[in-house]
Amino acid sequence: MRDLNREKFTGYKHCRYSDKIPFDAVKKTSRALKCTINDVMTCALSKSVADFLSKRDDKSKSINICIPANIRWQMYEKYEDVKLENKFAPVALNIPLIHDFSEAAVK
């Protein structure tokens, strides 16, 4: 666990990104594993954050994230009926960090 009392905050923001991931590859992976696309992406996030933190000797076992969730009560029947609207709510999740994909449990 990081000791925030010892750390000096610099005011600099850091950003990380990866190469584009073809959606077809993610979709094919989810079908092969019989899980959702969100499961595949959450697993990838978990492992990449675990790898990142372990290089910094951070022993965290999980991370907290917030994702948008659809709160529409019904779907539109036809494309022509679609209204532009923001009907979502943030959902907090605690994601366990994995160091090997075999640690991921899909239920």
FIMAR-406496 format. One record per residue: x, y negated, z negated of N, C-alpha, C, CB in turn. Coordinates in steps of 0.2 Angstrom, whole numbers, plus 5000, padded with zeros to 4 digits. Each point is the difference from the previous one (the first is absolute). Glycine has a CB too. Layout:
XYZXYZXYZXYZ;...
//
This chain:
500450065000499649945000500449945000499150064994;500849895010500449945000499949964994499950005013;500649974985500049954994500049935003500650084993;498849895007499849945003500449944996498950045005;501249984988500349954996500849995002499250034991;501150025012500749995002500049985008500350094992;499249915012500149995007499949925001499550115003;500949875001499949935002499649995006501249974995;498349995005499649995006500349955004498950034994;501149985013500449955004499549965004500950085001;498549945000499549975004500050025007500149904993;500450145009500050035007499550065000501249965001;498450045005499650055001500350055005499049934998;500950135001500350055005499450045003501050024993;499149995014499550045004500350065003499449895002;500350164998500250065004499550035005500750034990;499550005015499650025005500350065004499449895001;500250155002500350055004499850005007499950074990;500449975014499850005007499350025001501150035003;498649965002499350015001499950085000499849905007;499650124990499950074999499450015005500450014988;499750045017499450015005499450034996500850025009;498649954992499450024996499950075002499549895000;500650135006499850075002500450054996499849965012;500950034987500450044996499750014993501049975007;498849974990499750014993499450045000500549894997;499050105008499450035001500150085001499549895005;501050124999500250075001500350044994500249975012;500249994984500250034994499550014995501049945002;498550014997499450014996499650065001500049884998;499950135009499650065002500450074999499449935008;501250074993500450064999500050014992500749985010;499449974986500050014993499350014996501149945000;498450055005499350004997499949954995499950125003;500349824998499949954995499849935004500850064991;499149895005499849945004500649965002498949994993;501049965011500549965002500349964994499549995012;500049994984500249964994500550044995498949945001;500950134999500450044996500850005003499050074997;501049945009500750005004500449934998499550085009;500149874992500349934999500249994993499449965010;500250064985500149994993500650044998498849984998;501350085005500550054998500749975003499250105000;500849875006500549975003500249944995499750035012;499949934986500149944996500350024993499049945005;500750114992500350034994500750025001498950044997;501350005008500750025000500449955002499650105004;500249855000500549945002500149964994499650005012;499949984984500149964994500450044995498949945002;501050134997500450034996500850005002499050084997;501149935009500750005003500349934999499750095008;499949864993500349934999500149994993499349965009;500350064986500149994993500650044997498849974999;501250095004500650044997500749985002499250095001;500849875004500749975002500149944995499850035012;499849954985500149954995499950024993499549925008;500650154991500050034994499349994996501349994999;498250005004499349984997499750075000499949885004;499950144990499750074998499350005000501050034994;498749925009499249995000499750075003500149875001;499450154996499650065002499449985005500450064989;499449885011499449985004500049935001499450094995;500249895010499949935001499349985001501150005006;498749944992499349985001500049965006499849994988;499750025016499849975006499349985001500950065006;498949894998499349985001499850015007500149924990;499450125012499850015007499349975001500850105001;499049885005499449985001499550065002500449895005;499050104992499550065001499449975003500550064990;499249985015499449985003499450004995500450045011;499249914988499450004996499449995004500749964990;499350055016499449995004499550064998500649955010;498850044990499550054997499850045006499649934991;500450045015499850045006500549985006498850024996;501350035009500449985005499549985006500950094997;499449875008499649985005499950065005500549884999;498950125004499850065004500349985007499050024994;501049925009500349985006500549955000498950035005;501549974999500649955001499749935000500750085006;498749914998499749945000499749974994499750035011;500250014984499749984994500549984994499150085003;501649934999500549984995500049934999500750105004;499449884990500049934997500750004997498849984998;501549965004500749994996499949984993500549965011;499750084985499949994993500650034996498749995001;501449984993500550034996499750034994500849915003;499150154997499750044995500550064998498849975004;501650004991500550054998500149984992500550025012;499850024985500249994993500750034999498850004996;501649975000500750034998499950054995500549895002;499950175000499950064995500850014998499050055006;501049954987500750014997500150085000500049894993;500650135009500350075000500650004997499450035010;500750034986500750014997500250065004499749964988;500950035016500350055004500650034997499549945010;500550134989500650034997500550005006499350074992;501349925006500650005004500350075001500249884997;499950145010500350065001500649995003498950055002;501650004997500750005003500050055006500549964989;499050085012500050055005499350015002501050064996;498949955011499350005002499650074997500449935011;500050124987499750064998499749984993500850075006;499449884991499749984993499249975001501249984996;498750005010499349975002499550064999500549915007;499050074989499450055000499449975003500550044989;499350005016499449985003499450044998500649965010;498950014988499450044997499449995004500549994989;
//
